[in-house]
Each structure stands twice: as C-alpha cells, then as structure tokens.
Amino acid sequence: MTDSDERALRLRAAASPRRASLDDCGVLARLFTAAFASDPVFDWIARRGPRRAAGLERFFFWLLRTRAIPFGEVWMSPDGSAAAAWLPPGVPATAGNFFEQMKLLPVFVRLCGVPRLLRGAAMANAMEAHHPKIDHYYLAFVAAAPRLQGMGLGSAILEATLARADAKGWPAYLENSSPRNTRLYERYGFVARGNIAPPGAPPLIAMWRDAKSTEPRAAL
C-alpha cells in the first residue's frame, strides 16, 4: 500500500466515524493521551516526571467513561486513528456540586500532582465560569494519532461530527488550547471569543460557532 493509498483509507475512516462505546475507553484514552502530551495547557497543569503519561491516561479514561461516552456523542474512526468527544445540549460540562467534585479528587491528583493541583483547579474554574449558558454542542476534545497528524484526519472527523449539530440546528462551542489549531476551527465556522485562561496559564481561547441549520431543532 502506498502512502497516498493509506491516507485515502484513513481519511475515509475519519469521515465516516462510528459511535464509541464503553469498550473503547482504553483505546481512546491512549489516543488522547498521545495527542495531548505536548499540549500547552496540559503541559501547564499536568505533573512532571515518569507518572505524567499515566495521569493523563487516567484522566481521559475517567472523562470518556463517566462524562462523555454515556451521552452518545463520542465518535471515532473505525481504525481508531481519530476521535472527537462531544457533549450534547443539556449535559453539564462540569462534574456538578462540591461533593461530586470531591469524588474526583484522586483523578486530578494523579493528573496534576499535589504541586500543580491549584493550577488544575484554577483552569477548571475558569472554564466553568466562561462556559456558555445557552444549549449547544460542546467539543471537549478532538484528536488524531500523532504519527498520522498532517493527513487531515482531525479535519475529517470534525466536519463529520459537526454535521450532527447542524442537522439538529444547534450551535457549538470549544476551548482551543493550541494556537496551531485556530485556523482549522475558523475554517469550520468557529469564532474566537477571547482568552479565558487564569493568570499565568497559556492561552485557552473560547470559540463559538452559530447554528448553521435553519430547520427546526429536532429532538435529541
């Protein structure tokens, strides 16, 4: 198989994603861990040292298993090379009240380590404070396998999953933690609303996309 043949196959797979199930949590957690290993925001909040990758993987596994996949809007290439984790309208983007958040403390300690726990809390609080109050589709994470980046897989799966929001007549929202992705999101109609990161953190740009469909909103 030539490189162009492989690229064509990968692109077709990303453009026709399947809905992820709980059985996919491990595969997707590893994909997101690899894709976000050098992300500026995660680099700021995640612990240093040999336990860093394990902390990232545990965080993504928890998010996928409890906060994303059960709501039916996590999509992945059949070959596992790309994925997009969305939350549909009406699903809270945060863990809820104080007692629910305390249950998650071990997850965040493993992600941040004790020295950076306050950074993680500050970032989470900033994201919650600026999260839109009107109903929308929320793109938590989108990723392609690092060895395949540059093939257009992220664009393909983003376009395929945005079509679901458009078909239902909903706007979309994301937080962009990497400046190199700004043009990609703008190409698909997202508009920057400004930096929401806490003081001292790398930029985290809130981006909003108006609903594209003029049809009445369908039932979820």
Accessible surface in RSA format (square Angstrom, percent):
REM  Atomic radii and reference values for relative SASA: ProtOr
REM  Chains: A
REM  Algorithm: Lee & Richards
REM  Probe-radius: 1.40
REM  Slices: 20
REM RES _ NUM      All-atoms   Total-Side   Main-Chain    Non-polar    All polar
REM                ABS   REL    ABS   REL    ABS   REL    ABS   REL    ABS   REL
RES MET A   1   167.60  86.8  79.40  52.5  88.20 210.0  80.67  68.6  86.93 115.2
RES THR A   2    81.14  57.7  73.32  74.3   7.82  18.6  79.14 106.3   2.00   3.0
RES ASP A   3   122.36  85.7 115.53 115.0   6.83  16.2  38.47  90.5  83.90  83.7
RES SER A   4    80.68  68.2  68.02  90.8  12.66  29.2  53.31 113.5  27.36  38.3
RES ASP A   5    71.08  49.8  68.39  68.1   2.68   6.3  13.50  31.8  57.58  57.4
RES GLU A   6    45.70  26.2  45.70  34.6   0.00   0.0  13.25  25.6  32.45  26.5
RES ARG A   7   108.78  45.7 108.78  55.4   0.00   0.0  31.09  42.5  77.69  47.1
RES ALA A   8    38.94  35.8  33.50  51.7   5.44  12.4  38.19  53.8   0.75   2.0
RES LEU A   9    82.66  46.0  77.59  55.5   5.07  12.7  77.84  54.7   4.82  13.0
RES ARG A  10    41.59  17.5  41.24  21.0   0.35   0.8   5.34   7.3  36.25  22.0
RES LEU A  11    43.68  24.3  42.74  30.6   0.94   2.4  43.07  30.3   0.61   1.6
RES ARG A  12   145.27  61.0 139.31  71.0   5.97  14.2  75.49 103.2  69.78  42.3
RES ALA A  13    18.51  17.0  11.76  18.1   6.75  15.4  18.02  25.4   0.49   1.3
RES ALA A  14     0.00   0.0   0.00   0.0   0.00   0.0   0.00   0.0   0.00   0.0
RES ALA A  15    54.57  50.2  38.43  59.3  16.15  36.7  38.43  54.1  16.15  42.8
RES SER A  16    77.01  65.1  62.71  83.7  14.30  32.9  39.28  83.6  37.74  52.9
RES PRO A  17    25.62  18.7  10.23   9.3  15.39  55.9  10.23   8.4  15.39  95.7
RES ARG A  18    96.21  40.4  91.67  46.7   4.54  10.8  54.80  74.9  41.40  25.1
RES ARG A  19   115.35  48.4 101.05  51.5  14.30  34.1  39.60  54.1  75.76  45.9
RES ALA A  20     5.92   5.4   0.00   0.0   5.92  13.5   0.00   0.0   5.92  15.7
RES SER A  21    51.66  43.7  47.28  63.1   4.38  10.1  43.76  93.2   7.89  11.1
RES LEU A  22    78.27  43.6  70.93  50.7   7.33  18.4  71.04  49.9   7.22  19.4
RES ASP A  23   137.41  96.3 105.20 104.7  32.20  76.2  32.63  76.8 104.78 104.5
RES ASP A  24    14.95  10.5  14.76  14.7   0.19   0.5   0.19   0.5  14.76  14.7
RES CYS A  25     1.57   1.2   1.48   1.7   0.08   0.2   1.48   3.8   0.08   0.1
RES GLY A  26    20.29  25.0   0.00   N/A  20.29  25.0  16.54  45.4   3.75   8.4
RES VAL A  27    68.73  45.2  65.62  59.4   3.11   7.5  66.32  57.6   2.41   6.5
RES LEU A  28     0.00   0.0   0.00   0.0   0.00   0.0   0.00   0.0   0.00   0.0
RES ALA A  29     0.21   0.2   0.21   0.3   0.00   0.0   0.21   0.3   0.00   0.0
RES ARG A  30   129.43  54.3 123.46  62.9   5.97  14.2  52.75  72.1  76.67  46.5
RES LEU A  31    14.05   7.8   7.60   5.4   6.45  16.2  13.34   9.4   0.70   1.9
RES PHE A  32     0.89   0.4   0.89   0.6   0.00   0.0   0.89   0.5   0.00   0.0
RES THR A  33    14.10  10.0  14.09  14.3   0.01   0.0  14.09  18.9   0.01   0.0
RES ALA A  34    49.33  45.4  32.76  50.6  16.57  37.7  40.46  57.0   8.87  23.5
RES ALA A  35    17.62  16.2   3.43   5.3  14.20  32.3   3.65   5.1  13.97  37.0
RES PHE A  36    26.36  13.2  26.36  16.3   0.00   0.0  26.36  16.0   0.00   0.0
RES ALA A  37    53.08  48.8  42.94  66.3  10.14  23.1  43.29  61.0   9.79  25.9
RES SER A  38    93.99  79.4  71.78  95.8  22.22  51.2  48.73 103.8  45.27  63.4
RES ASP A  39    11.88   8.3   5.37   5.3   6.51  15.4   7.89  18.6   3.99   4.0
RES PRO A  40    49.42  36.0  41.66  38.0   7.77  28.2  47.97  39.6   1.45   9.0
RES VAL A  41    10.43   6.9  10.43   9.4   0.00   0.0  10.43   9.1   0.00   0.0
RES PHE A  42    15.00   7.5  15.00   9.3   0.00   0.0  15.00   9.1   0.00   0.0
RES ASP A  43    50.14  35.1  49.82  49.6   0.32   0.8   6.48  15.2  43.66  43.5
RES TRP A  44    38.26  15.4  34.03  16.5   4.23   9.9  33.29  17.8   4.97   8.1
RES ILE A  45    15.29   8.7  15.29  11.4   0.00   0.0  15.29  11.0   0.00   0.0
RES ALA A  46     0.05   0.0   0.05   0.1   0.00   0.0   0.05   0.1   0.00   0.0
RES ARG A  47    39.33  16.5  37.66  19.2   1.67   4.0   7.05   9.6  32.29  19.6
RES ARG A  48   146.27  61.4 128.40  65.5  17.87  42.5  61.97  84.7  84.30  51.1
RES GLY A  49    44.87  55.3   0.00   N/A  44.87  55.3  27.88  76.5  16.99  38.0
RES PRO A  50   141.24 102.9 103.88  94.7  37.37 135.8 118.34  97.7  22.90 142.3
RES ARG A  51   156.38  65.7 154.18  78.6   2.19   5.2  56.75  77.6  99.63  60.4
RES ARG A  52    34.29  14.4  34.19  17.4   0.10   0.2  27.26  37.3   7.03   4.3
RES ALA A  53    60.13  55.3  56.72  87.5   3.41   7.8  58.09  81.8   2.03   5.4
RES ALA A  54    49.78  45.8  39.70  61.3  10.07  22.9  46.12  65.0   3.65   9.7
RES GLY A  55     1.71   2.1   0.00   N/A   1.71   2.1   0.96   2.6   0.74   1.7
RES LEU A  56     2.64   1.5   2.64   1.9   0.00   0.0   2.64   1.9   0.00   0.0
RES GLU A  57    60.62  34.8  60.62  45.9   0.00   0.0  11.67  22.6  48.96  40.0
RES ARG A  58   101.12  42.5  97.28  49.6   3.83   9.1  15.76  21.5  85.36  51.7
RES PHE A  59    18.49   9.3  18.49  11.5   0.00   0.0  18.49  11.2   0.00   0.0
RES PHE A  60     0.20   0.1   0.20   0.1   0.00   0.0   0.20   0.1   0.00   0.0
RES PHE A  61    59.11  29.6  59.11  36.6   0.00   0.0  59.11  35.8   0.00   0.0
RES TRP A  62    33.37  13.4  29.94  14.5   3.43   8.1  29.69  15.8   3.68   6.0
RES LEU A  63    22.67  12.6  22.67  16.2   0.00   0.0  22.67  15.9   0.00   0.0
RES LEU A  64     0.10   0.1   0.10   0.1   0.00   0.0   0.10   0.1   0.00   0.0
RES ARG A  65   106.06  44.5 101.15  51.6   4.92  11.7  17.73  24.2  88.33  53.5
RES THR A  66    69.79  49.6  51.62  52.3  18.17  43.3  55.50  74.5  14.29  21.6
RES ARG A  67    38.73  16.3  38.66  19.7   0.07   0.2  15.13  20.7  23.59  14.3
RES ALA A  68     1.48   1.4   1.48   2.3   0.00   0.0   1.48   2.1   0.00   0.0
RES ILE A  69    11.29   6.4   4.70   3.5   6.58  15.9   5.48   3.9   5.81  15.8
RES PRO A  70    76.38  55.7  36.32  33.1  40.06 145.6  46.48  38.4  29.90 185.9
RES PHE A  71    83.76  41.9  63.53  39.4  20.22  52.6  69.64  42.2  14.12  40.4
RES GLY A  72    17.84  22.0   0.00   N/A  17.84  22.0  17.48  48.0   0.36   0.8
RES GLU A  73    12.23   7.0  12.23   9.3   0.00   0.0   0.69   1.3  11.54   9.4
RES VAL A  74     0.69   0.5   0.22   0.2   0.47   1.1   0.22   0.2   0.47   1.3
RES TRP A  75    26.89  10.8  26.89  13.0   0.00   0.0  26.87  14.3   0.02   0.0
RES MET A  76     5.15   2.7   5.15   3.4   0.00   0.0   5.15   4.4   0.00   0.0
RES SER A  77     0.00   0.0   0.00   0.0   0.00   0.0   0.00   0.0   0.00   0.0
RES PRO A  78    79.99  58.3  54.27  49.5  25.71  93.5  54.70  45.2  25.28 157.1
RES ASP A  79    69.09  48.4  33.20  33.0  35.89  84.9  40.21  94.6  28.87  28.8
RES GLY A  80    16.40  20.2   0.00   N/A  16.40  20.2   6.36  17.5  10.03  22.5
RES SER A  81     4.47   3.8   1.51   2.0   2.96   6.8   4.47   9.5   0.00   0.0
RES ALA A  82     0.00   0.0   0.00   0.0   0.00   0.0   0.00   0.0   0.00   0.0
RES ALA A  83     0.00   0.0   0.00   0.0   0.00   0.0   0.00   0.0   0.00   0.0
RES ALA A  84     0.00   0.0   0.00   0.0   0.00   0.0   0.00   0.0   0.00   0.0
RES ALA A  85     0.03   0.0   0.03   0.0   0.00   0.0   0.03   0.0   0.00   0.0
RES TRP A  86     4.64   1.9   4.41   2.1   0.23   0.5   4.64   2.5   0.00   0.0
RES LEU A  87     9.45   5.3   9.25   6.6   0.21   0.5   9.25   6.5   0.21   0.6
RES PRO A  88    15.78  11.5  13.81  12.6   1.97   7.2  13.81  11.4   1.97  12.2
RES PRO A  89     8.18   6.0   1.47   1.3   6.71  24.4   2.61   2.2   5.57  34.6
RES GLY A  90    66.28  81.7   0.00   N/A  66.28  81.7  34.24  94.0  32.04  71.8
RES VAL A  91    27.82  18.3  13.08  11.8  14.74  35.5  14.46  12.6  13.37  36.2
RES PRO A  92    86.16  62.8  73.96  67.4  12.20  44.3  85.72  70.8   0.44   2.7
RES ALA A  93    35.33  32.5   7.16  11.1  28.17  64.1   7.16  10.1  28.17  74.6
RES THR A  94    45.08  32.1  37.68  38.2   7.40  17.6  30.67  41.2  14.42  21.8
RES ALA A  95    29.34  27.0   9.49  14.6  19.84  45.1  12.17  17.1  17.17  45.5
RES GLY A  96    38.94  48.0   0.00   N/A  38.94  48.0  31.89  87.5   7.04  15.8
RES ASN A  97    93.32  64.4  78.35  75.7  14.97  36.0  41.70 100.4  51.62  49.9
RES PHE A  98   128.79  64.4 121.46  75.2   7.32  19.1 123.23  74.7   5.55  15.9
RES PHE A  99   147.98  74.0 145.06  89.9   2.92   7.6 145.56  88.2   2.43   6.9
RES GLU A 100    71.65  41.1  70.46  53.3   1.20   2.9  17.57  34.0  54.08  44.2
RES GLN A 101    79.09  44.2  71.84  52.5   7.25  17.3  22.75  48.4  56.34  42.7
RES MET A 102    90.73  47.0  81.63  54.0   9.10  21.7  64.20  54.6  26.53  35.2
RES LYS A 103   141.35  69.0 115.84  71.1  25.51  60.7  84.22  75.8  57.13  60.9
RES LEU A 104    24.01  13.4  24.01  17.2   0.00   0.0  24.01  16.9   0.00   0.0
RES LEU A 105    72.12  40.2  70.59  50.5   1.53   3.9  72.12  50.6   0.00   0.0
RES PRO A 106    84.21  61.4  78.02  71.1   6.19  22.5  83.97  69.3   0.24   1.5
RES VAL A 107    13.70   9.0  13.23  12.0   0.48   1.1  13.70  11.9   0.00   0.0
RES PHE A 108    53.61  26.8  53.61  33.2   0.00   0.0  53.61  32.5   0.00   0.0
RES VAL A 109    45.77  30.1  45.77  41.4   0.00   0.0  45.77  39.8   0.00   0.0
RES ARG A 110   114.26  48.0 113.57  57.9   0.69   1.7  38.10  52.1  76.16  46.2
RES LEU A 111     1.66   0.9   1.61   1.2   0.05   0.1   1.61   1.1   0.05   0.1
RES CYS A 112     1.02   0.8   0.22   0.2   0.79   1.9   0.00   0.0   1.02   1.1
RES GLY A 113     2.13   2.6   0.00   N/A   2.13   2.6   2.13   5.8   0.00   0.0
RES VAL A 114   112.10  73.8 102.41  92.7   9.69  23.4 102.41  89.0   9.69  26.3
RES PRO A 115   126.78  92.4  87.89  80.1  38.89 141.4  99.90  82.5  26.88 167.0
RES ARG A 116    38.59  16.2  38.59  19.7   0.00   0.0   9.03  12.3  29.56  17.9
RES LEU A 117    44.80  24.9  44.66  31.9   0.14   0.3  44.66  31.4   0.14   0.4
RES LEU A 118   150.16  83.6 146.06 104.5   4.10  10.3 146.40 102.8   3.76  10.1
RES ARG A 119    85.74  36.0  83.54  42.6   2.20   5.2  16.73  22.9  69.01  41.8
RES GLY A 120     7.37   9.1   0.00   N/A   7.37   9.1   3.89  10.7   3.48   7.8
RES ALA A 121    47.48  43.7  37.97  58.6   9.50  21.6  45.54  64.1   1.94   5.1
RES ALA A 122    35.58  32.7  27.94  43.1   7.64  17.4  33.52  47.2   2.06   5.4
RES MET A 123     5.03   2.6   5.03   3.3   0.00   0.0   5.03   4.3   0.00   0.0
RES ALA A 124    47.78  43.9  40.54  62.6   7.24  16.5  44.57  62.8   3.20   8.5
RES ASN A 125    94.16  64.9  89.50  86.5   4.66  11.2  25.43  61.2  68.73  66.4
RES ALA A 126    13.92  12.8   7.42  11.5   6.50  14.8  13.36  18.8   0.56   1.5
RES MET A 127    56.82  29.4  56.38  37.3   0.45   1.1  43.01  36.6  13.81  18.3
RES GLU A 128    78.33  45.0  72.27  54.7   6.06  14.4  23.82  46.1  54.51  44.5
RES ALA A 129    71.27  65.5  40.92  63.2  30.35  69.0  52.29  73.6  18.99  50.3
RES HIS A 130    99.32  54.3  79.89  55.5  19.44  49.7  58.09  59.9  41.23  48.0
RES HIS A 131    27.70  15.1  25.68  17.9   2.01   5.1  19.54  20.1   8.16   9.5
RES PRO A 132    20.51  14.9   3.85   3.5  16.66  60.5  13.66  11.3   6.85  42.6
RES LYS A 133   173.02  84.4 136.53  83.8  36.49  86.9 123.02 110.7  49.99  53.3
RES ILE A 134   111.19  63.3 104.34  77.7   6.85  16.5 109.77  79.0   1.41   3.8
RES ASP A 135    72.95  51.1  63.35  63.1   9.59  22.7   8.49  20.0  64.45  64.3
RES HIS A 136    14.92   8.2  11.74   8.2   3.18   8.1  10.42  10.7   4.51   5.2
RES TYR A 137     4.13   1.9   4.13   2.4   0.00   0.0   3.46   2.6   0.67   0.8
RES TYR A 138    18.29   8.5  18.29  10.4   0.00   0.0   9.33   7.0   8.96  11.0
RES LEU A 139     5.26   2.9   2.72   1.9   2.54   6.4   2.72   1.9   2.54   6.8
RES ALA A 140    22.00  20.2   7.51  11.6  14.49  33.0   7.76  10.9  14.24  37.7
RES PHE A 141    30.83  15.4  26.92  16.7   3.91  10.2  30.83  18.7   0.00   0.0
RES VAL A 142    22.16  14.6  11.02  10.0  11.13  26.8  11.02   9.6  11.13  30.2
RES ALA A 143     7.83   7.2   0.24   0.4   7.59  17.3   7.83  11.0   0.00   0.0
RES ALA A 144     9.79   9.0   6.31   9.7   3.48   7.9   6.31   8.9   3.48   9.2
RES ALA A 145    16.69  15.3  16.69  25.8   0.00   0.0  16.69  23.5   0.00   0.0
RES PRO A 146    62.94  45.9  48.47  44.2  14.47  52.6  48.76  40.3  14.18  88.1
RES ARG A 147   178.43  74.9 138.21  70.5  40.22  95.8  77.01 105.2 101.42  61.5
RES LEU A 148     5.75   3.2   4.54   3.3   1.21   3.0   5.57   3.9   0.18   0.5
RES GLN A 149    84.27  47.1  55.83  40.8  28.43  67.7  28.54  60.7  55.73  42.3
RES GLY A 150    81.40 100.4   0.00   N/A  81.40 100.4  42.18 115.8  39.22  87.8
RES MET A 151    34.92  18.1  34.22  22.6   0.69   1.7  34.92  29.7   0.00   0.0
RES GLY A 152    27.72  34.2   0.00   N/A  27.72  34.2  23.61  64.8   4.11   9.2
RES LEU A 153     2.01   1.1   0.26   0.2   1.75   4.4   0.26   0.2   1.75   4.7
RES GLY A 154    18.73  23.1   0.00   N/A  18.73  23.1  14.34  39.3   4.39   9.8
RES SER A 155    24.92  21.1  23.52  31.4   1.41   3.2  12.73  27.1  12.20  17.1
RES ALA A 156    16.63  15.3   7.44  11.5   9.19  20.9  14.44  20.3   2.19   5.8
RES ILE A 157     0.00   0.0   0.00   0.0   0.00   0.0   0.00   0.0   0.00   0.0
RES LEU A 158     0.17   0.1   0.17   0.1   0.00   0.0   0.17   0.1   0.00   0.0
RES GLU A 159    99.44  57.1  96.89  73.3   2.55   6.1  26.61  51.5  72.83  59.5
RES ALA A 160    25.57  23.5   7.63  11.8  17.94  40.8  15.99  22.5   9.58  25.4
RES THR A 161     6.35   4.5   1.54   1.6   4.82  11.5   1.77   2.4   4.58   6.9
RES LEU A 162     4.53   2.5   4.53   3.2   0.00   0.0   4.53   3.2   0.00   0.0
RES ALA A 163    54.86  50.4  47.35  73.1   7.51  17.1  50.82  71.6   4.04  10.7
RES ARG A 164    67.98  28.5  64.05  32.7   3.92   9.3  24.11  33.0  43.86  26.6
RES ALA A 165     0.83   0.8   0.83   1.3   0.00   0.0   0.83   1.2   0.00   0.0
RES ASP A 166    31.72  22.2  31.72  31.6   0.00   0.0  15.47  36.4  16.25  16.2
RES ALA A 167    74.54  68.5  46.79  72.2  27.75  63.1  58.25  82.0  16.29  43.2
RES LYS A 168    39.36  19.2  39.20  24.0   0.16   0.4  13.08  11.8  26.28  28.0
RES GLY A 169     4.89   6.0   0.00   N/A   4.89   6.0   0.83   2.3   4.06   9.1
RES TRP A 170    24.16   9.7  24.16  11.7   0.00   0.0  24.16  12.9   0.00   0.0
RES PRO A 171     7.36   5.4   7.36   6.7   0.00   0.0   7.36   6.1   0.00   0.0
RES ALA A 172     0.00   0.0   0.00   0.0   0.00   0.0   0.00   0.0   0.00   0.0
RES TYR A 173     1.28   0.6   1.28   0.7   0.00   0.0   1.28   1.0   0.00   0.0
RES LEU A 174     2.87   1.6   2.87   2.1   0.00   0.0   2.87   2.0   0.00   0.0
RES GLU A 175    25.18  14.5   5.68   4.3  19.50  46.4   2.01   3.9  23.18  18.9
RES ASN A 176     4.84   3.3   1.59   1.5   3.25   7.8   1.32   3.2   3.51   3.4
RES SER A 177    18.33  15.5  15.08  20.1   3.25   7.5   6.02  12.8  12.31  17.2
RES SER A 178    12.82  10.8  12.15  16.2   0.67   1.5   6.51  13.9   6.31   8.8
RES PRO A 179    99.30  72.4  84.37  76.9  14.93  54.3  88.47  73.0  10.83  67.3
RES ARG A 180   175.82  73.8 138.40  70.6  37.42  89.1  72.43  99.0 103.39  62.7
RES ASN A 181    45.47  31.4  45.20  43.7   0.28   0.7   0.94   2.3  44.53  43.0
RES THR A 182    38.61  27.5  38.61  39.1   0.00   0.0  30.67  41.2   7.94  12.0
RES ARG A 183   197.76  83.0 193.92  98.9   3.84   9.1  64.54  88.2 133.22  80.7
RES LEU A 184    30.21  16.8  28.92  20.7   1.29   3.2  28.92  20.3   1.29   3.5
RES TYR A 185    15.33   7.2  15.33   8.7   0.00   0.0   0.12   0.1  15.21  18.8
RES GLU A 186    88.67  50.9  72.25  54.7  16.42  39.1  22.59  43.7  66.09  54.0
RES ARG A 187   157.89  66.3 122.10  62.2  35.79  85.2  65.44  89.4  92.45  56.0
RES TYR A 188    40.05  18.7  33.74  19.2   6.30  16.4  28.02  21.1  12.03  14.8
RES GLY A 189    23.88  29.4   0.00   N/A  23.88  29.4  18.88  51.8   5.00  11.2
RES PHE A 190     2.74   1.4   0.00   0.0   2.74   7.1   0.00   0.0   2.74   7.9
RES VAL A 191    99.93  65.8  97.91  88.6   2.02   4.9  99.93  86.8   0.00   0.0
RES ALA A 192    50.62  46.5  30.05  46.4  20.57  46.8  30.05  42.3  20.57  54.5
RES ARG A 193   142.62  59.9 102.44  52.2  40.18  95.7  42.60  58.2 100.01  60.6
RES GLY A 194    33.29  41.1   0.00   N/A  33.29  41.1  31.88  87.5   1.41   3.2
RES ASN A 195    88.68  61.2  55.92  54.0  32.75  78.9  20.56  49.5  68.12  65.8
RES ILE A 196    12.83   7.3   8.07   6.0   4.76  11.5  10.46   7.5   2.37   6.4
RES ALA A 197    18.66  17.2   0.49   0.8  18.17  41.3   0.49   0.7  18.17  48.1
RES PRO A 198    18.21  13.3  11.04  10.1   7.17  26.1  15.84  13.1   2.37  14.7
RES PRO A 199   134.53  98.1 107.59  98.1  26.94  97.9 119.56  98.7  14.97  93.1
RES GLY A 200    75.25  92.8   0.00   N/A  75.25  92.8  41.50 113.9  33.75  75.6
RES ALA A 201    17.67  16.2   0.00   0.0  17.67  40.2   0.58   0.8  17.09  45.3
RES PRO A 202    31.05  22.6  23.37  21.3   7.68  27.9  30.42  25.1   0.64   4.0
RES PRO A 203    69.36  50.5  67.38  61.4   1.98   7.2  67.44  55.7   1.92  11.9
RES LEU A 204     6.23   3.5   6.23   4.5   0.00   0.0   6.23   4.4   0.00   0.0
RES ILE A 205    41.36  23.5  41.36  30.8   0.00   0.0  41.36  29.8   0.00   0.0
RES ALA A 206     4.87   4.5   4.87   7.5   0.00   0.0   4.87   6.9   0.00   0.0
RES MET A 207     0.12   0.1   0.12   0.1   0.00   0.0   0.05   0.0   0.07   0.1
RES TRP A 208    20.42   8.2  19.31   9.3   1.10   2.6  14.73   7.9   5.69   9.2
RES ARG A 209    16.86   7.1  16.65   8.5   0.21   0.5   0.22   0.3  16.65  10.1
RES ASP A 210    90.83  63.6  87.12  86.7   3.72   8.8  23.41  55.1  67.43  67.2
RES ALA A 211    40.61  37.3  18.01  27.8  22.60  51.4  18.01  25.4  22.60  59.9
RES LYS A 212   105.34  51.4  76.36  46.9  28.98  69.0  44.81  40.3  60.53  64.5
RES SER A 213    30.46  25.7  10.47  14.0  19.99  46.0  12.97  27.6  17.49  24.5
RES THR A 214   137.29  97.6 100.90 102.3  36.38  86.7  83.00 111.5  54.29  82.1
RES GLU A 215   116.08  66.6 108.42  82.0   7.67  18.3  41.44  80.2  74.64  60.9
RES PRO A 216   114.55  83.5  94.26  85.9  20.29  73.7 106.67  88.1   7.88  49.0
RES ARG A 217   138.39  58.1 109.83  56.0  28.57  68.0  33.47  45.7 104.92  63.6
RES ALA A 218    52.05  47.9  39.28  60.6  12.77  29.1  48.07  67.7   3.98  10.5
RES ALA A 219    96.34  88.6  65.75 101.5  30.59  69.6  77.42 109.0  18.92  50.1
RES LEU A 220   119.18  66.4  56.18  40.2  63.00 158.4  79.03  55.5  40.15 108.1
END  Absolute sums over single chains surface
CHAIN  1 A    11066.8       8798.1       2268.7       6658.1       4408.7
END  Absolute sums over all chains
TOTAL         11066.8       8798.1       2268.7       6658.1       4408.7
